[in-house]
């Protein structure tokens, strides 16, 4: 059995070096064993997907020498497969509607729940009475659909991270806006395309038990071996958001002709000058004035003070304004993970 692999980017932005690393590893694993390497475009999030990003991502992958078998497959063109899988889950009695908001889930899941990851769904809407269902329907908020996972405990061996065990919560398979969820679509696609090895960032390790749980899988997919790329951040740590905030874009690497130049862009040198060199030069000028003209020491001291003030303002900006931006980016990334089950721009 060939260990066919794939890469599945989301065309919601340009690729960064982490994406390229994952794609390269997946391509190497497949090609080194004579297996197929497939390209799949995960474009279910119609509100954020842009066709120009898709073309740019494929161009960037070709630029580093990657090729793939056949034409790229788009999830937006496979809606019938997902509808069929959802229907079989419903006929098996494995689905229920959920009206919970993210804030309600966070509050309900604040207590410990065994091996469940942080933010796992505690089953609030799983056993609602007819009256409670009618009450929620009357509020007019459309429900999401969740699969009854039965707290299945899944153990698998990852090529990089080793043996990993996770308990599966009742995860969303169709969002309340009608879109099919990532954790449904990815299992259907991998099974339909015959994917036997999945390579992705280590920050997606916690979502793997959901996709491997036999009970919640919409069809029996081929046995898969997982490999998480090194250096990924784990969900909930904020590391993925921080990495995305300062990431090196693939286009910049190509433009500069190498990762070394891309990691030291002109913007970084300007920040270095403003934050450190400029205050140091001002302070040095003040000290020279004091030494050269002791009678005018007060003026020199004012110049030194001005240099220290510039340095202090830079420090306050980094701690305050930049820190707020960083926290906003982390919050946005975590909200995206709550909705979709994976991080933005990650396969």
Buried (B, 14 or more C-beta within 10 A) or exposed (E): EEBBBBBBBBBBBBBBBBBBBBBBBBBBBBBEEEBBBBBBBBBBBEEBBEEEBBEBBBEBBEEBEBEBEEEBBBBEEBEEBBEEBBEEBBEEEBBBBBBBEEEEBBEBBEEEBEBBBBBBBBBBBEEBEEEEBEEBEEEEEEBBBBBBBEBBEBEBEBBBBEEBEBBBBBBBBBBBEEBBBBBBBBBBBBBBBBBBBBBBBBBBBBBBBBBBBEEBBBEEBBEBBBBBBEEBBBBBEBBBBBBBBEBBBBBBBBEBEEEEEBEEBEEEEEEEEBBEEBBEEBBEBBBEBBEEEEEEEEEBBEBBEBBBEBBEEBEEEEEEEEEEEBEEBBEEBBEBBBBBBBBBBBB
